[in-house]
């Protein structure tokens, strides 16, 4: 298995979609959403101390819904077929300005952080993320957040396809169960695939250790 070192100057932490709708209080919120936010705050603090760029993403569609697309139709259809309560009405979806899309008040956001609005699951699609990273000489990304199997997974795959080194947080991501699979089973499948083809799967604690080691080596 791959085991990369960390160069803080060439690394960014992509903290994926820790928004109200995914963290707590909604039918599609992750069961461990609050815990994921706590892990994110811990890792982000270590990143800032080392000079690693912290980027918080938020998935939302335009207020006029001109870029809504079909994703919400797919999700709502799935939820209806599984007798799940919709998290919001069909017209609004994840709409700019709604309480659902606001970053969780539990999340620590500092002035040096970047907030990236994305209209799709992947953080590279329809955004200037690649431009931001490459303009700063970044070739490595740490990925955590919600959901493990949707936006985190998609972003990691997009990063890999662009030849970024990917660290994927095993205990810094959260997700729900799906169909007949538990949340743990869904995550296990994602992590196994991630480790095989897309990056290094790592715990938050081990990631912090790597950041500390990288900072020491740079000094």
N, C-alpha and C positions, 0 to 999 in steps of 0.2 A: 504493500500500500504506500501511496505517496506521503511524504512527510516534509513539507516545505518549512523553511525558516521565514522570519518576518523582518522586512525592512520597513520601519514606520513611515518613512518618507514616500514609499511606493505603495502604501496600503490604505484602503478606505473601509469603513464599517457601514454596510447597508442594512439599516434597521427597517424591516419591511412592515408597513401597514399596521402599526400599533394604534389603531383608531377605535373609537368607542364601539362601533358595530362588531369588531372582531375581538375586542378584549373582554367585554363583559356587558351583560344586560340585554342582549339581543339573542334571537333564536339561533343565529349562526356564530355566536361568540365561541371562542375556544374555551373549553372547560378549565384550562390552566392559563388563561390569558393574563391574569394578574401576576402570576409567577413569571411568565415570560417578560412582562414589563420590568419586573424587579431585576431579572437577569440582564436585560438590555441596559438598564441604568447602571448596573455594576460594570458591565463591559465597556459601555460608552465612556465612563469616567476614566477607566484604564487607557482607553484609546486617546482621549483628549490629553491626558498626562504625557503620553508618548508622542504626541503630535500627529496622530492618525486622524484623518478626516472622518467625521461622523455625518452620515446622511440619513435622514428620516424620510421614508416615502409614505405617501397617502394616496390610496386609490379613490378617484372620484371622477364623475362625468360632469361636463359643463352644465351650468344652470339651465341653459336653453335645451339641453339634452341632444344637441346636434352631433355629439360624438358618442352617443350611448351604445350603439352597436347591439349585438345579439347575445352577449354574455349573460346579462340579467335574465333574458328570456329562458336561456338554458337552465340557469340556476333555479328560477321560480318554477319551471316545469318539473325539475327534479324534486323540489321540495313538495310540490303538490302531489306527485305520484307516490311520495313516501309519507304523506300525511303530516308534513312538517309545517309549522307556522311560519309564514313569510316574515322576514325581518323588517320589511318596509313595503309600502304600496308599489304596485307595478309601474305607476307613472313616474315616480321620483327615482327609484333605484338608489344608487350611491351618488347622490346629487350634491354638487357644490353648495355649501352654505347650510347643509343640514347638520343636525347634531350627530348623526350617525358617522359622518366622515371626519369629524374633528379628532385630532390626536387625543389619546387618553390623558386626562389630567394627572394620572399617575406617572406619566412619562416625563423625564427630565430633558428639557431641550435648552441648549445653551446658545448664546449669540453667535458662536463660531460654527455651529452646526448648519447644515443645509437641509431645507425642507423641499422635497421633490414631489410634485403632483404628477401622478401617472394615470392615464385613462384605461389601461389594460392591466392584466395580471403581471406581466413582466415589467421590471423597472426600466428596461432599455427601450421598450416599444412606445413610440410617440413622445419621447422625452429627450432632453439633452444630456442625459447621464453619461453616455460614452464621451461626449465632448468635454464634460467637466473632468472626468477621470483622466483622459489622455492629456488634457492641457496642464494637468498637475503632475504628469509623469507617473501616474498610478497604474500598476500592473497586477495588483492583488486585491481581492475583495473578501471581506468577512460578511457572511449572510446569516441573518437571524430574523425572527419576527413571526408573523401569522399570515397565511397558514402554511405549515410545513409543506403540504402536498400541492399547493396551488401557487400563490404568488412568490413564496420563497423558492420553491422548486423551479418555477418558470424563470425567475431572475437568475438563478444559479446556472441553468442551462444556457440562457442567453449570454451570460458572462463567459462561460466556457467556450461557446462558439466564437467569441471574439478574442479568445486566447488570454483571458484574465485567469490568474490562479485563484481558485475558489476554496475558501474555508467555509464549511457549512456546519452550523451549530446544532449539535444533537439535543442539547437541553436548553437551548436558547430559541427554540421554535415551538409553536403550538398549533394544534389542529383538532378537529372533531372526528368522530367515527363516521363511516359512510356505509350505507347499505347494511350488510351483515358483518362489517369489519369494525373492530374497536378503534379508538383513537391511537392506541399503542401499535396496533397491527398496521394501520395506515402509515404511521410514521416509520415503522420498521422497514416497510417496503420502499419508502422514499430514500431512507438512509442507505439501504443496501444498494440501490441503483446509483445514488449519488457517489458513493464510495467506489463503485465499479467504473464509472464512466465520466464523472463530472468534476470531482474535487476531493478535498480532504475533509472527512467528517470528524468533528472535534467538539469536546465539551467547552463550556465557557471558562471553567477553571484552567484547563490546559491552554486555551487561547490566551488568557491573561499571562500565563507563564511564558508563552512564546513571545508575546509583546514585550515583556520585561527583558527577556533574553536578547531580543532584537534591539531594544533601546540601549542595553549595555554594550552590545557589540558595535553600535554606531558611535559611541562616545570614546 
